[in-house]
Amino acid sequence: MECGIKPIWVFDGKPPDLKSKELDKRVAMKKDAEEQKEKAIAEGDWEQAKKMAGRSIKITPEMMADAKQLV
């Protein structure tokens, strides 16, 4: 800000229809990561479980509202 830079935050709205295949792919990847996480937990592989947990996180509307309020 000292250099005249003004930060902005953009919260996307509804994605365009052309993006639906990509969004479906992302949902499938998150589902797979969730399954791998559960398997890793069952096997006691905490490092893999942590890795897969990061890939399977789901942002809820409440989380988004909290983020907007904080900003």
PQR file of N, CA, C, O and H, with PARSE charges and radii, in Angstrom:
ATOM      1  N   MET A   1       0.823  -1.183   0.000 -0.4000 1.5000
ATOM      2  CA  MET A   1       0.000   0.000   0.000 -0.0000 2.0000
ATOM      3  C   MET A   1       0.872   1.254   0.000  0.5500 1.7000
ATOM      4  O   MET A   1       0.484   2.299  -0.524 -0.5500 1.4000
ATOM      5  N   GLU A   2       2.045   1.129   0.593 -0.4000 1.5000
ATOM      6  CA  GLU A   2       2.963   2.264   0.603 -0.0000 2.0000
ATOM      7  C   GLU A   2       3.367   2.661  -0.808  0.5500 1.7000
ATOM      8  O   GLU A   2       3.727   3.811  -1.059 -0.5500 1.4000
ATOM      9  H   GLU A   2       2.360   0.280   1.018  0.4000 1.0000
ATOM     10  N   CYS A   3       3.307   1.704  -1.728 -0.4000 1.5000
ATOM     11  CA  CYS A   3       3.696   1.964  -3.117 -0.0000 2.0000
ATOM     12  C   CYS A   3       2.495   2.279  -4.004  0.5500 1.7000
ATOM     13  O   CYS A   3       2.617   2.291  -5.229 -0.5500 1.4000
ATOM     14  H   CYS A   3       3.015   0.770  -1.524  0.4000 1.0000
ATOM     15  N   GLY A   4       1.347   2.532  -3.403 -0.4000 1.5000
ATOM     16  CA  GLY A   4       0.166   2.882  -4.173 -0.0000 2.0000
ATOM     17  C   GLY A   4      -0.608   1.682  -4.708  0.5500 1.7000
ATOM     18  O   GLY A   4      -1.478   1.834  -5.565 -0.5500 1.4000
ATOM     19  H   GLY A   4       1.247   2.522  -2.408  0.4000 1.0000
ATOM     20  N   ILE A   5      -0.297   0.507  -4.210 -0.4000 1.5000
ATOM     21  CA  ILE A   5      -1.003  -0.698  -4.648 -0.0000 2.0000
ATOM     22  C   ILE A   5      -2.242  -0.872  -3.784  0.5500 1.7000
ATOM     23  O   ILE A   5      -2.164  -0.824  -2.556 -0.5500 1.4000
ATOM     24  H   ILE A   5       0.410   0.384  -3.514  0.4000 1.0000
ATOM     25  N   LYS A   6      -3.374  -1.073  -4.423 -0.4000 1.5000
ATOM     26  CA  LYS A   6      -4.633  -1.244  -3.706 -0.0000 2.0000
ATOM     27  C   LYS A   6      -5.072  -2.708  -3.824  0.5500 1.7000
ATOM     28  O   LYS A   6      -5.424  -3.155  -4.916 -0.5500 1.4000
ATOM     29  H   LYS A   6      -3.437  -1.112  -5.421  0.4000 1.0000
ATOM     30  N   PRO A   7      -5.056  -3.462  -2.713 -0.5600 1.5000
ATOM     31  CA  PRO A   7      -5.464  -4.870  -2.789  0.2800 2.0000
ATOM     32  C   PRO A   7      -6.970  -4.999  -3.002  0.5500 1.7000
ATOM     33  O   PRO A   7      -7.753  -4.192  -2.502 -0.5500 1.4000
ATOM     34  N   ILE A   8      -7.360  -6.022  -3.749 -0.4000 1.5000
ATOM     35  CA  ILE A   8      -8.773  -6.313  -3.949 -0.0000 2.0000
ATOM     36  C   ILE A   8      -8.994  -7.807  -3.761  0.5500 1.7000
ATOM     37  O   ILE A   8      -8.066  -8.601  -3.918 -0.5500 1.4000
ATOM     38  H   ILE A   8      -6.725  -6.679  -4.156  0.4000 1.0000
ATOM     39  N   TRP A   9     -10.208  -8.185  -3.427 -0.4000 1.5000
ATOM     40  CA  TRP A   9     -10.581  -9.583  -3.279 -0.0000 2.0000
ATOM     41  C   TRP A   9     -11.742  -9.845  -4.210  0.5500 1.7000
ATOM     42  O   TRP A   9     -12.682  -9.054  -4.288 -0.5500 1.4000
ATOM     43  H   TRP A   9     -10.961  -7.540  -3.299  0.4000 1.0000
ATOM     44  N   VAL A  10     -11.673 -10.966  -4.921 -0.4000 1.5000
ATOM     45  CA  VAL A  10     -12.733 -11.333  -5.852 -0.0000 2.0000
ATOM     46  C   VAL A  10     -13.323 -12.663  -5.407  0.5500 1.7000
ATOM     47  O   VAL A  10     -12.604 -13.651  -5.265 -0.5500 1.4000
ATOM     48  H   VAL A  10     -10.910 -11.609  -4.858  0.4000 1.0000
ATOM     49  N   PHE A  11     -14.628 -12.685  -5.188 -0.4000 1.5000
ATOM     50  CA  PHE A  11     -15.336 -13.915  -4.869 -0.0000 2.0000
ATOM     51  C   PHE A  11     -16.199 -14.241  -6.074  0.5500 1.7000
ATOM     52  O   PHE A  11     -17.157 -13.535  -6.390 -0.5500 1.4000
ATOM     53  H   PHE A  11     -15.212 -11.881  -5.304  0.4000 1.0000
ATOM     54  N   ASP A  12     -15.832 -15.338  -6.742 -0.4000 1.5000
ATOM     55  CA  ASP A  12     -16.532 -15.729  -7.968 -0.0000 2.0000
ATOM     56  C   ASP A  12     -17.996 -16.024  -7.715  0.5500 1.7000
ATOM     57  O   ASP A  12     -18.386 -16.459  -6.632 -0.5500 1.4000
ATOM     58  H   ASP A  12     -15.054 -15.911  -6.485  0.4000 1.0000
ATOM     59  N   GLY A  13     -18.785 -15.781  -8.727 -0.4000 1.5000
ATOM     60  CA  GLY A  13     -20.193 -16.147  -8.695 -0.0000 2.0000
ATOM     61  C   GLY A  13     -20.378 -17.519  -9.317  0.5500 1.7000
ATOM     62  O   GLY A  13     -19.494 -18.371  -9.233 -0.5500 1.4000
ATOM     63  H   GLY A  13     -18.467 -15.429  -9.607  0.4000 1.0000
ATOM     64  N   LYS A  14     -21.516 -17.730  -9.934 -0.4000 1.5000
ATOM     65  CA  LYS A  14     -21.827 -19.004 -10.575 -0.0000 2.0000
ATOM     66  C   LYS A  14     -20.879 -19.218 -11.757  0.5500 1.7000
ATOM     67  O   LYS A  14     -20.716 -18.327 -12.591 -0.5500 1.4000
ATOM     68  H   LYS A  14     -22.235 -17.038 -10.002  0.4000 1.0000
ATOM     69  N   PRO A  15     -20.252 -20.400 -11.830 -0.5600 1.5000
ATOM     70  CA  PRO A  15     -19.330 -20.652 -12.940  0.2800 2.0000
ATOM     71  C   PRO A  15     -20.081 -20.807 -14.265  0.5500 1.7000
ATOM     72  O   PRO A  15     -21.248 -21.199 -14.276 -0.5500 1.4000
ATOM     73  N   PRO A  16     -19.418 -20.503 -15.371 -0.5600 1.5000
ATOM     74  CA  PRO A  16     -20.072 -20.656 -16.670  0.2800 2.0000
ATOM     75  C   PRO A  16     -20.307 -22.133 -16.987  0.5500 1.7000
ATOM     76  O   PRO A  16     -19.600 -23.008 -16.487 -0.5500 1.4000
ATOM     77  N   ASP A  17     -21.302 -22.393 -17.819 -0.4000 1.5000
ATOM     78  CA  ASP A  17     -21.635 -23.762 -18.204 -0.0000 2.0000
ATOM     79  C   ASP A  17     -20.458 -24.489 -18.860  0.5500 1.7000
ATOM     80  O   ASP A  17     -20.330 -25.707 -18.731 -0.5500 1.4000
ATOM     81  H   ASP A  17     -21.877 -21.682 -18.226  0.4000 1.0000
ATOM     82  N   LEU A  18     -19.609 -23.752 -19.554 -0.4000 1.5000
ATOM     83  CA  LEU A  18     -18.462 -24.373 -20.220 -0.0000 2.0000
ATOM     84  C   LEU A  18     -17.488 -25.016 -19.222  0.5500 1.7000
ATOM     85  O   LEU A  18     -16.667 -25.851 -19.601 -0.5500 1.4000
ATOM     86  H   LEU A  18     -19.713 -22.763 -19.659  0.4000 1.0000
ATOM     87  N   LYS A  19     -17.584 -24.630 -17.977 -0.4000 1.5000
ATOM     88  CA  LYS A  19     -16.666 -25.144 -16.959 -0.0000 2.0000
ATOM     89  C   LYS A  19     -17.206 -26.405 -16.280  0.5500 1.7000
ATOM     90  O   LYS A  19     -16.535 -26.959 -15.409 -0.5500 1.4000
ATOM     91  H   LYS A  19     -18.251 -23.952 -17.670  0.4000 1.0000
ATOM     92  N   SER A  20     -18.387 -26.866 -16.652 -0.4000 1.5000
ATOM     93  CA  SER A  20     -19.030 -27.979 -15.948 -0.0000 2.0000
ATOM     94  C   SER A  20     -18.207 -29.268 -15.988  0.5500 1.7000
ATOM     95  O   SER A  20     -18.162 -29.992 -14.994 -0.5500 1.4000
ATOM     96  H   SER A  20     -18.932 -26.416 -17.359  0.4000 1.0000
ATOM     97  N   LYS A  21     -17.560 -29.568 -17.111 -0.4000 1.5000
ATOM     98  CA  LYS A  21     -16.740 -30.790 -17.184 -0.0000 2.0000
ATOM     99  C   LYS A  21     -15.569 -30.719 -16.211  0.5500 1.7000
ATOM    100  O   LYS A  21     -15.236 -31.708 -15.558 -0.5500 1.4000
ATOM    101  H   LYS A  21     -17.597 -28.979 -17.918  0.4000 1.0000
ATOM    102  N   GLU A  22     -14.957 -29.566 -16.118 -0.4000 1.5000
ATOM    103  CA  GLU A  22     -13.836 -29.382 -15.189 -0.0000 2.0000
ATOM    104  C   GLU A  22     -14.311 -29.511 -13.748  0.5500 1.7000
ATOM    105  O   GLU A  22     -13.632 -30.125 -12.925 -0.5500 1.4000
ATOM    106  H   GLU A  22     -15.227 -28.763 -16.649  0.4000 1.0000
ATOM    107  N   LEU A  23     -15.464 -28.943 -13.437 -0.4000 1.5000
ATOM    108  CA  LEU A  23     -16.000 -29.032 -12.081 -0.0000 2.0000
ATOM    109  C   LEU A  23     -16.347 -30.475 -11.722  0.5500 1.7000
ATOM    110  O   LEU A  23     -16.119 -30.903 -10.591 -0.5500 1.4000
ATOM    111  H   LEU A  23     -16.016 -28.444 -14.106  0.4000 1.0000
ATOM    112  N   ASP A  24     -16.899 -31.233 -12.680 -0.4000 1.5000
ATOM    113  CA  ASP A  24     -17.198 -32.644 -12.454 -0.0000 2.0000
ATOM    114  C   ASP A  24     -15.907 -33.426 -12.183  0.5500 1.7000
ATOM    115  O   ASP A  24     -15.870 -34.309 -11.327 -0.5500 1.4000
ATOM    116  H   ASP A  24     -17.085 -30.886 -13.599  0.4000 1.0000
ATOM    117  N   LYS A  25     -14.855 -33.085 -12.927 -0.4000 1.5000
ATOM    118  CA  LYS A  25     -13.555 -33.735 -12.741 -0.0000 2.0000
ATOM    119  C   LYS A  25     -13.019 -33.450 -11.336  0.5500 1.7000
ATOM    120  O   LYS A  25     -12.485 -34.344 -10.680 -0.5500 1.4000
ATOM    121  H   LYS A  25     -14.885 -32.368 -13.623  0.4000 1.0000
ATOM    122  N   ARG A  26     -13.160 -32.225 -10.885 -0.4000 1.5000
ATOM    123  CA  ARG A  26     -12.682 -31.853  -9.552 -0.0000 2.0000
ATOM    124  C   ARG A  26     -13.454 -32.584  -8.456  0.5500 1.7000
ATOM    125  O   ARG A  26     -12.867 -33.017  -7.464 -0.5500 1.4000
ATOM    126  H   ARG A  26     -13.594 -31.499 -11.418  0.4000 1.0000
ATOM    127  N   VAL A  27     -14.772 -32.724  -8.635 -0.4000 1.5000
ATOM    128  CA  VAL A  27     -15.588 -33.454  -7.662 -0.0000 2.0000
ATOM    129  C   VAL A  27     -15.112 -34.904  -7.572  0.5500 1.7000
ATOM    130  O   VAL A  27     -14.987 -35.457  -6.479 -0.5500 1.4000
ATOM    131  H   VAL A  27     -15.248 -32.373  -9.441  0.4000 1.0000
ATOM    132  N   ALA A  28     -14.847 -35.517  -8.734 -0.4000 1.5000
ATOM    133  CA  ALA A  28     -14.374 -36.903  -8.751 -0.0000 2.0000
ATOM    134  C   ALA A  28     -13.015 -37.029  -8.066  0.5500 1.7000
ATOM    135  O   ALA A  28     -12.773 -37.991  -7.336 -0.5500 1.4000
ATOM    136  H   ALA A  28     -14.948 -35.067  -9.622  0.4000 1.0000
ATOM    137  N   MET A  29     -12.133 -36.065  -8.298 -0.4000 1.5000
ATOM    138  CA  MET A  29     -10.810 -36.100  -7.673 -0.0000 2.0000
ATOM    139  C   MET A  29     -10.925 -35.959  -6.160  0.5500 1.7000
ATOM    140  O   MET A  29     -10.202 -36.628  -5.421 -0.5500 1.4000
ATOM    141  H   MET A  29     -12.330 -35.283  -8.890  0.4000 1.0000
ATOM    142  N   LYS A  30     -11.823 -35.099  -5.693 -0.4000 1.5000
ATOM    143  CA  LYS A  30     -12.009 -34.930  -4.245 -0.0000 2.0000
ATOM    144  C   LYS A  30     -12.581 -36.203  -3.621  0.5500 1.7000
ATOM    145  O   LYS A  30     -12.189 -36.597  -2.523 -0.5500 1.4000
ATOM    146  H   LYS A  30     -12.411 -34.557  -6.293  0.4000 1.0000
ATOM    147  N   LYS A  31     -13.507 -36.837  -4.329 -0.4000 1.5000
ATOM    148  CA  LYS A  31     -14.091 -38.079  -3.826 -0.0000 2.0000
ATOM    149  C   LYS A  31     -13.018 -39.156  -3.715  0.5500 1.7000
ATOM    150  O   LYS A  31     -12.960 -39.881  -2.722 -0.5500 1.4000
ATOM    151  H   LYS A  31     -13.826 -36.517  -5.221  0.4000 1.0000
ATOM    152  N   ASP A  32     -12.173 -39.258  -4.734 -0.4000 1.5000
ATOM    153  CA  ASP A  32     -11.084 -40.232  -4.708 -0.0000 2.0000
ATOM    154  C   ASP A  32     -10.121 -39.938  -3.557  0.5500 1.7000
ATOM    155  O   ASP A  32      -9.685 -40.857  -2.864 -0.5500 1.4000
ATOM    156  H   ASP A  32     -12.220 -38.669  -5.541  0.4000 1.0000
ATOM    157  N   ALA A  33      -9.789 -38.669  -3.354 -0.4000 1.5000
ATOM    158  CA  ALA A  33      -8.891 -38.285  -2.264 -0.0000 2.0000
ATOM    159  C   ALA A  33      -9.509 -38.621  -0.913  0.5500 1.7000
ATOM    160  O   ALA A  33      -8.806 -39.054   0.000 -0.5500 1.4000
ATOM    161  H   ALA A  33     -10.143 -37.923  -3.917  0.4000 1.0000
ATOM    162  N   GLU A  34     -10.822 -38.423  -0.779 -0.4000 1.5000
ATOM    163  CA  GLU A  34     -11.522 -38.747   0.473 -0.0000 2.0000
ATOM    164  C   GLU A  34     -11.433 -40.249   0.751  0.5500 1.7000
ATOM    165  O   GLU A  34     -11.192 -40.666   1.884 -0.5500 1.4000
ATOM    166  H   GLU A  34     -11.393 -38.071  -1.521  0.4000 1.0000
ATOM    167  N   GLU A  35     -11.629 -41.055  -0.297 -0.4000 1.5000
ATOM    168  CA  GLU A  35     -11.537 -42.509  -0.138 -0.0000 2.0000
ATOM    169  C   GLU A  35     -10.118 -42.933   0.236  0.5500 1.7000
ATOM    170  O   GLU A  35      -9.928 -43.800   1.089 -0.5500 1.4000
ATOM    171  H   GLU A  35     -11.825 -40.716  -1.217  0.4000 1.0000
ATOM    172  N   GLN A  36      -9.130 -42.321  -0.401 -0.4000 1.5000
ATOM    173  CA  GLN A  36      -7.731 -42.630  -0.077 -0.0000 2.0000
ATOM    174  C   GLN A  36      -7.397 -42.215   1.352  0.5500 1.7000
ATOM    175  O   GLN A  36      -6.645 -42.900   2.044 -0.5500 1.4000
ATOM    176  H   GLN A  36      -9.284 -41.616  -1.094  0.4000 1.0000
ATOM    177  N   LYS A  37      -7.958 -41.095   1.788 -0.4000 1.5000
ATOM    178  CA  LYS A  37      -7.731 -40.630   3.161 -0.0000 2.0000
ATOM    179  C   LYS A  37      -8.275 -41.640   4.167  0.5500 1.7000
ATOM    180  O   LYS A  37      -7.596 -42.000   5.128 -0.5500 1.4000
ATOM    181  H   LYS A  37      -8.569 -40.538   1.226  0.4000 1.0000
ATOM    182  N   GLU A  38      -9.504 -42.092   3.937 -0.4000 1.5000
ATOM    183  CA  GLU A  38     -10.120 -43.072   4.837 -0.0000 2.0000
ATOM    184  C   GLU A  38      -9.312 -44.369   4.878  0.5500 1.7000
ATOM    185  O   GLU A  38      -9.134 -44.965   5.940 -0.5500 1.4000
ATOM    186  H   GLU A  38     -10.056 -41.799   3.156  0.4000 1.0000
ATOM    187  N   LYS A  39      -8.833 -44.794   3.727 -0.4000 1.5000
ATOM    188  CA  LYS A  39      -8.008 -46.007   3.655 -0.0000 2.0000
ATOM    189  C   LYS A  39      -6.713 -45.814   4.444  0.5500 1.7000
ATOM    190  O   LYS A  39      -6.294 -46.697   5.193 -0.5500 1.4000
ATOM    191  H   LYS A  39      -8.978 -44.309   2.864  0.4000 1.0000
ATOM    192  N   ALA A  40      -6.092 -44.662   4.270 -0.4000 1.5000
ATOM    193  CA  ALA A  40      -4.836 -44.381   4.975 -0.0000 2.0000
ATOM    194  C   ALA A  40      -5.055 -44.349   6.482  0.5500 1.7000
ATOM    195  O   ALA A  40      -4.217 -44.833   7.243 -0.5500 1.4000
ATOM    196  H   ALA A  40      -6.433 -43.945   3.662  0.4000 1.0000
ATOM    197  N   ILE A  41      -6.178 -43.780   6.918 -0.4000 1.5000
ATOM    198  CA  ILE A  41      -6.490 -43.745   8.344 -0.0000 2.0000
ATOM    199  C   ILE A  41      -6.646 -45.165   8.877  0.5500 1.7000
ATOM    200  O   ILE A  41      -6.123 -45.503   9.938 -0.5500 1.4000
ATOM    201  H   ILE A  41      -6.859 -43.387   6.300  0.4000 1.0000
ATOM    202  N   ALA A  42      -7.373 -45.993   8.127 -0.4000 1.5000
ATOM    203  CA  ALA A  42      -7.590 -47.381   8.546 -0.0000 2.0000
ATOM    204  C   ALA A  42      -6.270 -48.145   8.657  0.5500 1.7000
ATOM    205  O   ALA A  42      -6.122 -49.035   9.494 -0.5500 1.4000
ATOM    206  H   ALA A  42      -7.799 -45.719   7.265  0.4000 1.0000
ATOM    207  N   GLU A  43      -5.313 -47.782   7.797 -0.4000 1.5000
ATOM    208  CA  GLU A  43      -4.004 -48.448   7.795 -0.0000 2.0000
ATOM    209  C   GLU A  43      -3.013 -47.781   8.749  0.5500 1.7000
ATOM    210  O   GLU A  43      -1.898 -48.271   8.930 -0.5500 1.4000
ATOM    211  H   GLU A  43      -5.433 -47.059   7.117  0.4000 1.0000
ATOM    212  N   GLY A  44      -3.416 -46.668   9.356 -0.4000 1.5000
ATOM    213  CA  GLY A  44      -2.516 -45.970  10.275 -0.0000 2.0000
ATOM    214  C   GLY A  44      -1.449 -45.144   9.579  0.5500 1.7000
ATOM    215  O   GLY A  44      -0.466 -44.752  10.208 -0.5500 1.4000
ATOM    216  H   GLY A  44      -4.322 -46.270   9.209  0.4000 1.0000
ATOM    217  N   ASP A  45      -1.627 -44.871   8.282 -0.4000 1.5000
ATOM    218  CA  ASP A  45      -0.667 -44.074   7.519 -0.0000 2.0000
ATOM    219  C   ASP A  45      -1.067 -42.601   7.629  0.5500 1.7000
ATOM    220  O   ASP A  45      -1.741 -42.064   6.750 -0.5500 1.4000
ATOM    221  H   ASP A  45      -2.426 -45.189   7.772  0.4000 1.0000
ATOM    222  N   TRP A  46      -0.642 -41.958   8.719 -0.4000 1.5000
ATOM    223  CA  TRP A  46      -1.087 -40.602   9.026 -0.0000 2.0000
ATOM    224  C   TRP A  46      -0.539 -39.565   8.045  0.5500 1.7000
ATOM    225  O   TRP A  46      -1.199 -38.562   7.774 -0.5500 1.4000
ATOM    226  H   TRP A  46      -0.094 -42.394   9.432  0.4000 1.0000
ATOM    227  N   GLU A  47       0.645 -39.797   7.519 -0.4000 1.5000
ATOM    228  CA  GLU A  47       1.215 -38.852   6.550 -0.0000 2.0000
ATOM    229  C   GLU A  47       0.372 -38.830   5.269  0.5500 1.7000
ATOM    230  O   GLU A  47       0.062 -37.762   4.741 -0.5500 1.4000
ATOM    231  H   GLU A  47       1.180 -40.612   7.739  0.4000 1.0000
ATOM    232  N   GLN A  48       0.007 -40.010   4.779 -0.4000 1.5000
ATOM    233  CA  GLN A  48      -0.839 -40.092   3.580 -0.0000 2.0000
ATOM    234  C   GLN A  48      -2.237 -39.547   3.871  0.5500 1.7000
ATOM    235  O   GLN A  48      -2.835 -38.878   3.028 -0.5500 1.4000
ATOM    236  H   GLN A  48       0.259 -40.878   5.208  0.4000 1.0000
ATOM    237  N   ALA A  49      -2.753 -39.834   5.059 -0.4000 1.5000
ATOM    238  CA  ALA A  49      -4.081 -39.340   5.435 -0.0000 2.0000
ATOM    239  C   ALA A  49      -4.094 -37.805   5.433  0.5500 1.7000
ATOM    240  O   ALA A  49      -5.044 -37.185   4.955 -0.5500 1.4000
ATOM    241  H   ALA A  49      -2.268 -40.378   5.744  0.4000 1.0000
ATOM    242  N   LYS A  50      -3.044 -37.213   5.966 -0.4000 1.5000
ATOM    243  CA  LYS A  50      -2.940 -35.753   6.001 -0.0000 2.0000
ATOM    244  C   LYS A  50      -2.870 -35.183   4.583  0.5500 1.7000
ATOM    245  O   LYS A  50      -3.521 -34.186   4.272 -0.5500 1.4000
ATOM    246  H   LYS A  50      -2.272 -37.716   6.355  0.4000 1.0000
ATOM    247  N   LYS A  51      -2.080 -35.823   3.738 -0.4000 1.5000
ATOM    248  CA  LYS A  51      -1.941 -35.389   2.347 -0.0000 2.0000
ATOM    249  C   LYS A  51      -3.293 -35.433   1.629  0.5500 1.7000
ATOM    250  O   LYS A  51      -3.671 -34.484   0.941 -0.5500 1.4000
ATOM    251  H   LYS A  51      -1.551 -36.633   3.991  0.4000 1.0000
ATOM    252  N   MET A  52      -4.013 -36.542   1.796 -0.4000 1.5000
ATOM    253  CA  MET A  52      -5.304 -36.699   1.129 -0.0000 2.0000
ATOM    254  C   MET A  52      -6.372 -35.791   1.729  0.5500 1.7000
ATOM    255  O   MET A  52      -7.289 -35.367   1.026 -0.5500 1.4000
ATOM    256  H   MET A  52      -3.706 -37.313   2.354  0.4000 1.0000
ATOM    257  N   ALA A  53      -6.263 -35.489   3.015 -0.4000 1.5000
ATOM    258  CA  ALA A  53      -7.208 -34.574   3.650 -0.0000 2.0000
ATOM    259  C   ALA A  53      -7.116 -33.197   3.003  0.5500 1.7000
ATOM    260  O   ALA A  53      -8.131 -32.534   2.791 -0.5500 1.4000
ATOM    261  H   ALA A  53      -5.517 -35.834   3.587  0.4000 1.0000
ATOM    262  N   GLY A  54      -5.915 -32.777   2.698 -0.4000 1.5000
ATOM    263  CA  GLY A  54      -5.722 -31.497   2.031 -0.0000 2.0000
ATOM    264  C   GLY A  54      -6.320 -31.452   0.644  0.5500 1.7000
ATOM    265  O   GLY A  54      -6.729 -30.390   0.175 -0.5500 1.4000
ATOM    266  H   GLY A  54      -5.090 -33.315   2.871  0.4000 1.0000
ATOM    267  N   ARG A  55      -6.374 -32.595  -0.019 -0.4000 1.5000
ATOM    268  CA  ARG A  55      -6.926 -32.662  -1.371 -0.0000 2.0000
ATOM    269  C   ARG A  55      -8.443 -32.846  -1.389  0.5500 1.7000
ATOM    270  O   ARG A  55      -9.082 -32.656  -2.423 -0.5500 1.4000
ATOM    271  H   ARG A  55      -6.042 -33.458   0.361  0.4000 1.0000
ATOM    272  N   SER A  56      -9.008 -33.210  -0.260 -0.4000 1.5000
ATOM    273  CA  SER A  56     -10.438 -33.522  -0.248 -0.0000 2.0000
ATOM    274  C   SER A  56     -11.277 -32.495   0.499  0.5500 1.7000
ATOM    275  O   SER A  56     -12.464 -32.717   0.737 -0.5500 1.4000
ATOM    276  H   SER A  56      -8.489 -33.364   0.581  0.4000 1.0000
ATOM    277  N   ILE A  57     -10.669 -31.377   0.870 -0.4000 1.5000
ATOM    278  CA  ILE A  57     -11.401 -30.366   1.636 -0.0000 2.0000
ATOM    279  C   ILE A  57     -12.538 -29.775   0.801  0.5500 1.7000
ATOM    280  O   ILE A  57     -12.407 -29.577  -0.407 -0.5500 1.4000
ATOM    281  H   ILE A  57      -9.704 -31.197   0.677  0.4000 1.0000
ATOM    282  N   LYS A  58     -13.634 -29.506   1.464 -0.4000 1.5000
ATOM    283  CA  LYS A  58     -14.800 -28.919   0.811 -0.0000 2.0000
ATOM    284  C   LYS A  58     -15.096 -27.575   1.477  0.5500 1.7000
ATOM    285  O   LYS A  58     -15.218 -27.489   2.699 -0.5500 1.4000
ATOM    286  H   LYS A  58     -13.740 -29.667   2.445  0.4000 1.0000
ATOM    287  N   ILE A  59     -15.209 -26.540   0.667 -0.4000 1.5000
ATOM    288  CA  ILE A  59     -15.516 -25.211   1.178 -0.0000 2.0000
ATOM    289  C   ILE A  59     -17.036 -25.076   1.264  0.5500 1.7000
ATOM    290  O   ILE A  59     -17.735 -25.181   0.256 -0.5500 1.4000
ATOM    291  H   ILE A  59     -15.110 -26.610  -0.326  0.4000 1.0000
ATOM    292  N   THR A  60     -17.530 -24.847   2.459 -0.4000 1.5000
ATOM    293  CA  THR A  60     -18.973 -24.713   2.664 -0.0000 2.0000
ATOM    294  C   THR A  60     -19.390 -23.254   2.487  0.5500 1.7000
ATOM    295  O   THR A  60     -18.545 -22.360   2.540 -0.5500 1.4000
ATOM    296  H   THR A  60     -16.962 -24.762   3.277  0.4000 1.0000
ATOM    297  N   PRO A  61     -20.677 -23.009   2.278 -0.5600 1.5000
ATOM    298  CA  PRO A  61     -21.140 -21.618   2.201  0.2800 2.0000
ATOM    299  C   PRO A  61     -20.819 -20.838   3.479  0.5500 1.7000
ATOM    300  O   PRO A  61     -20.533 -19.642   3.427 -0.5500 1.4000
ATOM    301  N   GLU A  62     -20.869 -21.526   4.627 -0.4000 1.5000
ATOM    302  CA  GLU A  62     -20.530 -20.846   5.879 -0.0000 2.0000
ATOM    303  C   GLU A  62     -19.072 -20.423   5.910  0.5500 1.7000
ATOM    304  O   GLU A  62     -18.748 -19.331   6.378 -0.5500 1.4000
ATOM    305  H   GLU A  62     -21.101 -22.498   4.668  0.4000 1.0000
ATOM    306  N   MET A  63     -18.194 -21.280   5.414 -0.4000 1.5000
ATOM    307  CA  MET A  63     -16.761 -20.934   5.354 -0.0000 2.0000
ATOM    308  C   MET A  63     -16.554 -19.715   4.460  0.5500 1.7000
ATOM    309  O   MET A  63     -15.793 -18.810   4.801 -0.5500 1.4000
ATOM    310  H   MET A  63     -18.458 -22.166   5.033  0.4000 1.0000
ATOM    311  N   MET A  64     -17.233 -19.697   3.315 -0.4000 1.5000
ATOM    312  CA  MET A  64     -17.103 -18.576   2.396 -0.0000 2.0000
ATOM    313  C   MET A  64     -17.629 -17.295   3.041  0.5500 1.7000
ATOM    314  O   MET A  64     -17.009 -16.241   2.905 -0.5500 1.4000
ATOM    315  H   MET A  64     -17.851 -20.433   3.038  0.4000 1.0000
ATOM    316  N   ALA A  65     -18.745 -17.370   3.731 -0.4000 1.5000
ATOM    317  CA  ALA A  65     -19.294 -16.192   4.409 -0.0000 2.0000
ATOM    318  C   ALA A  65     -18.335 -15.686   5.476  0.5500 1.7000
ATOM    319  O   ALA A  65     -18.152 -14.477   5.617 -0.5500 1.4000
ATOM    320  H   ALA A  65     -19.248 -18.226   3.842  0.4000 1.0000
ATOM    321  N   ASP A  66     -17.722 -16.591   6.227 -0.4000 1.5000
ATOM    322  CA  ASP A  66     -16.748 -16.204   7.250 -0.0000 2.0000
ATOM    323  C   ASP A  66     -15.553 -15.509   6.604  0.5500 1.7000
ATOM    324  O   ASP A  66     -15.070 -14.497   7.112 -0.5500 1.4000
ATOM    325  H   ASP A  66     -17.871 -17.573   6.112  0.4000 1.0000
ATOM    326  N   ALA A  67     -15.077 -16.052   5.482 -0.4000 1.5000
ATOM    327  CA  ALA A  67     -13.922 -15.454   4.792 -0.0000 2.0000
ATOM    328  C   ALA A  67     -14.258 -14.044   4.316  0.5500 1.7000
ATOM    329  O   ALA A  67     -13.450 -13.125   4.444 -0.5500 1.4000
ATOM    330  H   ALA A  67     -15.470 -16.874   5.069  0.4000 1.0000
ATOM    331  N   LYS A  68     -15.458 -13.886   3.768 -0.4000 1.5000
ATOM    332  CA  LYS A  68     -15.872 -12.555   3.299 -0.0000 2.0000
ATOM    333  C   LYS A  68     -15.956 -11.568   4.450  0.5500 1.7000
ATOM    334  O   LYS A  68     -15.561 -10.409   4.316 -0.5500 1.4000
ATOM    335  H   LYS A  68     -16.115 -14.633   3.664  0.4000 1.0000
ATOM    336  N   GLN A  69     -16.471 -12.029   5.577 -0.4000 1.5000
ATOM    337  CA  GLN A  69     -16.598 -11.159   6.744 -0.0000 2.0000
ATOM    338  C   GLN A  69     -15.214 -10.762   7.257  0.5500 1.7000
ATOM    339  O   GLN A  69     -15.010  -9.609   7.636 -0.5500 1.4000
ATOM    340  H   GLN A  69     -16.792 -12.969   5.685  0.4000 1.0000
ATOM    341  N   LEU A  70     -14.269 -11.689   7.275 -0.4000 1.5000
ATOM    342  CA  LEU A  70     -12.926 -11.379   7.744 -0.0000 2.0000
ATOM    343  C   LEU A  70     -12.242 -10.355   6.844  0.5500 1.7000
ATOM    344  O   LEU A  70     -11.534  -9.466   7.318 -0.5500 1.4000
ATOM    345  H   LEU A  70     -14.435 -12.626   6.967  0.4000 1.0000
ATOM    346  N   VAL A  71     -12.464 -10.492   5.552 -0.4000 1.5000
ATOM    347  CA  VAL A  71     -11.848  -9.549   4.599 -0.0000 2.0000
ATOM    348  C   VAL A  71     -12.493  -8.200   4.758  0.5500 1.7000
ATOM    349  O   VAL A  71     -12.130  -7.256   4.056 -0.5500 1.4000
ATOM    350  H   VAL A  71     -13.039 -11.213   5.166  0.4000 1.0000
TER
END
